[in-house]
Amino acid sequence: MNNLSIIIVNWNNRDLLIHCLKSIKQIIKKLKVETFVVDNRSANGSAEFVRKTFPNLNVILNVENLGFAKANNQAIKLSKGEYLLLLNPDTKLKSGAVETLLSFM
């Protein structure tokens, strides 16, 4: 079982999403984490870029923009983490933040 499922809903935020995913990769080292990117039909190649650059992530491609709540629910149904972390694509994780949140939980 994964400790944490990270879910990011994206819509045309490619550059911000890339920085967010890089921060996850750099910060999360000791935890068992699965990461989902739910793309709400971005027109800027976000999903394709994520698939090429981060092949171990779970990418869900929507054929229409389902909105924030429905897109999160898609990934939540597939997640296996003990805990869920819903991130916006403009988020950058800081060292120790996730461990602090998990220890609180």
Secondary structure as the mmCIF struct_conf table of DSSP 4:
data_model
#
loop_
_struct_conf.conf_type_id
_struct_conf.id
_struct_conf.beg_label_comp_id
_struct_conf.beg_label_asym_id
_struct_conf.beg_label_seq_id
_struct_conf.end_label_comp_id
_struct_conf.end_label_asym_id
_struct_conf.end_label_seq_id
BEND BEND1 ASN A 3 ASN A 3
STRN STRN1 LEU A 4 ASN A 10
BEND BEND2 TRP A 11 ASN A 12
HELX_RH_AL_P HELX_RH_AL_P1 ARG A 14 ILE A 27
BEND BEND3 LYS A 29 LEU A 31
STRN STRN2 VAL A 33 ASP A 39
BEND BEND4 ALA A 43 GLY A 45
HELX_RH_AL_P HELX_RH_AL_P2 SER A 46 THR A 53
TURN_TY1_P TURN_TY1_P1 PRO A 55 ASN A 56
BEND BEND5 LEU A 57 LEU A 57
STRN STRN3 ASN A 58 LEU A 61
BEND BEND6 VAL A 63 GLU A 64
HELX_RH_AL_P HELX_RH_AL_P3 PHE A 68 LEU A 78
BEND BEND7 GLU A 82 GLU A 82
STRN STRN4 TYR A 83 LEU A 87
TURN_TY1_P TURN_TY1_P2 PRO A 89 ASP A 90
TURN_TY1_P TURN_TY1_P3 SER A 95 GLY A 96
HELX_RH_AL_P HELX_RH_AL_P4 ALA A 97 PHE A 104
#
